[in-house]
Amino acid sequence: MNRWMAGVLLGLLAGGAAAATKPCEELKAEIEVKIQAAGVTSYTLEIVRNDEVTDPSMVVGSCDGGTKKIIYQKNGS
């Protein structure tokens, strides 16, 4: 992952932390807009329960009062 993309993801994390009480679908839609604006075309965002997170570095948001996380994964190369 290049430095530019790392910066985008860090920005998403900061925004996601402030939005911990948002409904997951609403926050996921906001994150998707930011990712697409950054020019990323092949990615997956998934809403999971906290206990399903296997790699904390993939978390880009917290929602539903902090009970769930949104994880990001870039697809392809």
N, C-alpha and C positions, 0 to 999 in steps of 0.2 A: 504494500500500500504506500503510495507516495505521500509526501508531507502535506500536500494540498488537501488530499482526501482525509488525512488524519485530522487536519484543522476543521474540516466540515463536520466530521463526526464528533469532535470535541465540542463544537458549537451546538450540535444536536443534543449532546449529553447535558450541557448547561441548561438548555431550554427545557429538556425533558424533566430535569430535577425540579425545576420551578413549577412544573405542571403536574405534580404527583396526584392531585385530586381530580384531574380531568378523566372523563370516560375514555377507555382505551381506543375505541374506534375513532373518536375525534382527534386524539393525540397522534394516532397512527397516520391519519389523513394529513395532518400538519407536517409531520416528519417526511412523508412521501413527497409533498410539494417542495420541501427544502432539498431533498436528495435529487429530485428531477431538475430543479433549478441549477444544481451544481453540475448537471450534465451526465449523471450516472444513469445508465439505461438498463443494466442487468443486475438486479438485486432482489433480495427477499426481506420483507419485514414480517415478523411473526409475533403475536401476542401470546405470552406464556405465563404460567403461575411462577412465583418467585422460586419455588423449589425445583422447577424444571430448567433453570438457568445453569448451563454447564460451563460457559465461558463468559465471565463478567465483562470482558473487553468487547463483547458483541452487543451489550445493552446500550440502547440509545434513548430510552425513555422509561419512566415509571408512571403507572396509571392506576385507576380505581383505588385511590387512597393508599397507594404503595403496595397493594397486594399482587400486582402483576407487573411484568416488564415487557418492553418491546425490544426485540433483538433484530439486529441488522446483519445480513450476510451478503457479500458481493458474489455474484455468480460469474463464472467464466474467468478469463485471465485479465 
